[in-house]
Amino acid sequence: MARQLPPLNALRVFEAAARHLSFTKAAEELHVTQTAVSHQVKLLEDTLGQPLFRRFNRRLVLTEAGQAYLPPLRDAFDAMDAATRALGRRGGPRQLRITTLQSLAAKWLVPRMPRFQARHPGLDLLISTGEHAVDFRREEIDLGIRLGAGNYPGLHVEPLMDDFVFPVCAPGLVDGDPPLRRIEDLKHHALLHDMWVLPEEHAPVWRNWLAHAAQQGADIRGIDATRGAGFSDSAMAIQAAIAGQGVVLGRRALVADDLAAGLLVRPFGPELQNRFSYYLVCPPAVAQSRDFIAFRDWLVEEIRLGDL
């Protein structure tokens, strides 16, 4: 039986407009005029015999029919995109393009990559870093490892590991002059600040860690949680601690190797859990690929081996 499909270009335009809830943004993505977008959407609505959008002065809202139509269309376009990219790579080396935070790449992922390459010599990992959430439809990226709340509409999402912080410092500070053996000793040492996380109520910053420690009986009087150098990247803050410049709240995954190597020590606890966790995210079609599954399975094994 022949497929009964509306004009494919109209479907493509509707998917972009529905995803953005904006004819203007859809036009920018597709490199056409807003009038062309409006015309294609009207053509599709006429073909289907029902409206897909409710149009207001400054916003669009999907009708019930539009809400039902968008998910299968989005999945279909994702599948076509994944198949096209895979076909373009046939005959050449297999590659998996990954984006994540610079700190996680430098302190955790990259040092473990040789073990992945030894297991999968035919699959190359291409790592890019940045703090922004990539648009998988517009950027040449297959998957991402994100630190967030796990709410990524339209994407395949798998939880990887929680994020905990605790004080770490160079070994020389523990028995230095003055020593650093109790929480109270922090008043005599420089605090290093990871500025990537905003100082919100549950963020793993010194102010909240000290409040958490006080709830467990620590004496935090005289400790100024605002003083000390700040760094826009967690890896830089950790490197400053290794150099003996002060005490930093180290993220468990990011300081694991430095602790094992003796470059850092934990002078005392407690741990404070971040309200964000690490997630593996990708378009649904990518999640079905053998390369994604190979990387995901290896990633989960590494996390389990490191007890993170």
C-alpha positions as CSV (number, residue, x, y, z in Angstrom):
1,M,0.0,0.0,0.0
2,A,1.3,3.4,-1.0
3,R,2.2,5.8,1.9
4,Q,-0.2,8.7,2.3
5,L,2.1,11.6,3.2
6,P,1.6,15.3,3.2
7,P,4.3,17.4,1.4
8,L,7.6,16.6,3.1
9,N,8.8,20.2,3.1
10,A,5.6,21.2,4.9
11,L,6.3,18.5,7.5
12,R,9.8,19.8,8.0
13,V,8.7,23.4,8.4
14,F,5.9,22.4,10.9
15,E,8.4,20.4,13.0
16,A,10.8,23.3,13.3
17,A,8.0,25.8,14.0
18,A,6.4,23.5,16.6
19,R,9.8,22.8,18.3
20,H,10.5,26.6,18.6
21,L,6.9,27.7,18.9
22,S,8.0,30.5,16.6
23,F,7.7,31.0,12.9
24,T,10.6,33.5,13.1
25,K,13.0,31.0,14.7
26,A,11.9,28.3,12.4
27,A,12.6,30.6,9.4
28,E,16.1,31.3,10.8
29,E,16.9,27.6,11.3
30,L,15.7,26.7,7.8
31,H,17.1,29.8,6.1
32,V,13.8,30.8,4.6
33,T,11.5,33.8,5.1
34,Q,8.8,33.9,7.8
35,T,6.2,34.2,5.1
36,A,7.4,30.9,3.6
37,V,7.1,29.2,6.9
38,S,3.6,30.5,7.4
39,H,2.7,29.3,3.9
40,Q,4.0,25.8,4.4
41,V,2.2,25.5,7.8
42,K,-1.1,26.6,6.2
43,L,-0.5,24.1,3.4
44,L,-0.1,21.3,5.9
45,E,-3.1,22.4,7.9
46,D,-5.2,22.4,4.7
47,T,-3.9,19.0,3.7
48,L,-4.8,17.5,7.2
49,G,-8.1,19.4,7.4
50,Q,-7.4,20.8,10.9
51,P,-5.4,23.5,12.6
52,L,-2.1,22.7,14.2
53,F,-1.4,26.0,15.9
54,R,-3.4,28.6,17.7
55,R,-2.0,32.0,16.7
56,F,-2.0,34.9,19.2
57,N,-0.4,38.3,18.8
58,R,3.1,37.4,20.0
59,R,3.0,33.7,20.5
60,L,2.1,30.3,19.1
61,V,0.4,27.5,20.9
62,L,0.0,23.9,19.5
63,T,-3.5,22.6,19.2
64,E,-4.3,19.2,20.6
65,A,-3.7,17.8,17.0
66,G,-0.4,19.6,16.8
67,Q,0.8,18.2,20.2
68,A,-0.1,14.7,19.0
69,Y,1.6,15.2,15.6
70,L,4.9,16.6,16.8
71,P,6.5,13.7,18.7
72,P,6.4,11.1,15.9
73,L,7.5,13.7,13.3
74,R,10.4,14.7,15.5
75,D,11.5,11.1,16.0
76,A,11.2,10.5,12.3
77,F,13.4,13.5,11.4
78,D,15.9,12.5,14.1
79,A,16.1,9.0,12.6
80,M,16.6,10.3,9.1
81,D,19.3,12.7,10.4
82,A,21.1,9.8,12.2
83,A,20.9,7.5,9.2
84,T,22.2,10.2,6.9
85,R,25.2,11.0,9.1
86,A,25.9,7.3,9.5
87,L,25.8,6.8,5.7
88,G,28.2,9.7,5.2
89,R,30.7,8.0,7.5
90,R,30.6,4.6,5.8
91,G,33.9,3.6,4.4
92,G,35.8,5.9,6.7
93,P,36.7,5.6,10.4
94,R,33.8,5.3,12.8
95,Q,33.5,8.4,15.0
96,L,31.4,9.3,18.0
97,R,31.2,13.1,18.7
98,I,30.8,13.9,22.3
99,T,30.3,17.2,24.1
100,T,30.8,17.8,27.9
101,L,32.1,20.2,30.4
102,Q,35.8,21.1,30.1
103,S,36.4,20.0,33.7
104,L,34.8,16.6,33.3
105,A,36.7,16.0,30.0
106,A,40.1,17.0,31.5
107,K,39.8,15.4,34.9
108,W,37.8,12.3,34.3
109,L,36.9,11.4,30.7
110,V,40.1,12.0,28.8
111,P,42.4,10.1,31.2
112,R,40.1,7.0,30.8
113,M,39.9,7.1,27.0
114,P,42.8,4.8,26.4
115,R,40.8,2.0,28.0
116,F,37.9,2.7,25.7
117,Q,40.2,2.8,22.6
118,A,41.8,-0.5,23.6
119,R,38.3,-2.2,23.8
120,H,37.0,-0.5,20.6
121,P,39.9,0.2,18.3
122,G,37.7,0.9,15.4
123,L,35.7,3.7,17.0
124,D,37.3,7.2,17.6
125,L,36.0,9.5,20.2
126,L,35.9,13.2,19.2
127,I,35.6,15.4,22.4
128,S,34.4,19.0,22.4
129,T,33.8,21.0,25.5
130,G,31.6,23.9,26.5
131,E,29.0,24.9,29.1
132,H,26.1,25.5,26.7
133,A,23.5,22.8,25.9
134,V,24.1,21.9,22.3
135,D,21.4,21.8,19.7
136,F,21.8,18.3,18.3
137,R,19.8,19.3,15.2
138,R,22.2,22.1,14.2
139,E,25.6,21.0,15.6
140,E,27.7,18.1,14.5
141,I,27.4,16.3,17.9
142,D,26.2,12.7,18.6
143,L,25.8,12.8,22.4
144,G,26.5,14.9,25.5
145,I,27.4,14.4,29.1
146,R,25.6,17.1,31.0
147,L,25.5,18.3,34.6
148,G,21.9,19.3,35.3
149,A,18.5,18.4,36.6
150,G,17.8,15.7,33.9
151,N,15.0,17.6,32.2
152,Y,15.9,17.5,28.5
153,P,12.6,17.4,26.4
154,G,12.8,15.5,23.2
155,L,16.1,13.8,24.0
156,H,17.0,10.3,25.2
157,V,18.3,10.8,28.8
158,E,20.2,8.3,31.0
159,P,21.4,9.2,34.6
160,L,25.1,8.5,35.1
161,M,26.2,9.6,38.5
162,D,25.4,12.0,41.3
163,D,27.6,15.0,42.1
164,F,29.1,15.3,45.6
165,V,31.7,17.8,46.9
166,F,34.0,17.8,49.9
167,P,37.1,19.8,50.9
168,V,40.4,18.7,49.3
169,C,43.9,20.3,49.5
170,A,47.5,19.5,48.8
171,P,49.0,17.1,51.4
172,G,51.4,19.7,52.7
173,L,48.6,21.9,54.1
174,V,47.5,19.2,56.5
175,D,50.6,19.3,58.6
176,G,51.6,22.8,57.7
177,D,51.9,25.9,59.8
178,P,49.1,26.4,60.6
179,P,47.8,22.9,60.2
180,L,44.6,21.8,58.5
181,R,43.1,18.9,60.4
182,R,39.7,20.2,61.6
183,I,37.0,22.2,60.0
184,E,37.8,25.0,62.5
185,D,41.2,25.3,60.9
186,L,39.7,26.6,57.7
187,K,39.7,30.1,59.3
188,H,43.5,30.1,58.8
189,H,43.5,29.0,55.2
190,A,42.5,30.4,51.8
191,L,39.3,29.1,50.4
192,L,39.2,28.4,46.6
193,H,35.9,28.9,44.8
194,D,34.5,27.0,41.9
195,M,32.5,29.8,40.3
196,W,30.8,27.6,37.6
197,V,27.9,26.9,40.0
198,L,25.8,29.9,41.0
199,P,25.5,30.3,44.8
200,E,22.0,29.1,45.0
201,E,20.3,27.5,48.0
202,H,21.4,24.0,47.3
203,A,24.5,24.6,45.3
204,P,27.8,23.1,46.4
205,V,29.5,26.3,47.4
206,W,31.5,27.1,50.6
207,R,28.6,28.9,52.2
208,N,26.3,26.0,51.9
209,W,28.9,23.4,52.7
210,L,29.8,25.2,56.0
211,A,26.1,25.4,56.9
212,H,25.8,21.7,56.2
213,A,28.9,21.0,58.4
214,A,27.5,23.2,61.2
215,Q,24.3,21.1,61.2
216,Q,26.5,18.1,62.0
217,G,28.2,19.9,65.0
218,A,31.1,21.7,63.4
219,D,32.3,25.0,64.8
220,I,32.4,27.4,61.8
221,R,32.7,30.6,63.7
222,G,35.4,32.9,62.2
223,I,35.4,31.2,58.8
224,D,34.7,33.7,56.0
225,A,33.0,31.7,53.2
226,T,33.4,34.7,50.7
227,R,37.1,35.2,50.8
228,G,39.6,33.6,48.4
229,A,40.3,33.2,44.7
230,G,37.6,32.1,42.3
231,F,37.8,30.1,39.1
232,S,35.3,29.8,36.2
233,D,36.3,26.2,35.6
234,S,36.4,23.4,38.2
235,A,39.6,21.9,36.7
236,M,41.4,25.2,37.3
237,A,40.2,25.4,40.9
238,I,41.4,21.8,41.5
239,Q,44.8,22.6,40.0
240,A,45.2,25.6,42.3
241,A,44.5,23.3,45.2
242,I,47.1,20.8,44.0
243,A,49.6,23.7,43.8
244,G,49.0,24.4,47.5
245,Q,47.1,27.7,47.0
246,G,44.2,26.8,49.3
247,V,41.3,24.4,50.0
248,V,38.7,23.7,47.4
249,L,35.4,21.9,47.4
250,G,36.3,19.1,45.0
251,R,33.7,17.3,42.9
252,R,34.0,13.6,43.7
253,A,34.4,12.5,40.0
254,L,36.9,15.3,39.2
255,V,39.2,14.7,42.2
256,A,39.1,10.9,42.2
257,D,42.4,10.5,40.2
258,D,44.3,13.2,42.1
259,L,43.3,11.7,45.4
260,A,44.4,8.2,44.2
261,A,47.7,9.7,43.1
262,G,48.3,11.5,46.4
263,L,48.2,14.9,44.8
264,L,45.2,15.8,46.9
265,V,43.9,14.7,50.3
266,R,40.6,14.9,52.1
267,P,41.5,16.5,55.5
268,F,37.9,16.1,56.8
269,G,34.2,15.8,55.7
270,P,31.3,15.9,55.3
271,E,30.2,15.5,51.7
272,L,27.5,17.8,50.3
273,Q,25.3,16.6,47.4
274,N,24.8,18.9,44.5
275,R,21.2,19.4,43.3
276,F,22.5,18.5,39.8
277,S,23.7,15.1,38.5
278,Y,25.5,13.9,35.4
279,Y,23.3,12.7,32.6
280,L,24.0,11.1,29.2
281,V,21.8,12.7,26.5
282,C,21.3,12.3,22.8
283,P,18.6,12.3,20.1
284,P,16.4,9.1,20.4
285,A,17.7,7.8,17.1
286,V,21.3,7.9,18.2
287,A,20.5,5.9,21.3
288,Q,19.8,2.9,19.1
289,S,23.2,2.9,17.4
290,R,25.8,0.3,18.3
291,D,28.4,3.1,18.8
292,F,26.3,4.8,21.4
293,I,25.6,1.6,23.2
294,A,29.3,0.7,23.2
295,F,30.2,4.0,24.7
296,R,27.3,4.0,27.2
297,D,28.1,0.5,28.5
298,W,31.8,1.4,28.9
299,L,30.9,4.7,30.6
300,V,28.7,2.9,33.1
301,E,31.4,0.3,33.8
302,E,34.0,3.0,34.5
303,I,31.6,4.8,36.9
304,R,30.9,1.6,38.7
305,L,34.6,0.7,38.9
306,G,35.3,4.1,40.4
307,D,32.4,3.7,42.8
308,L,31.0,7.1,41.8
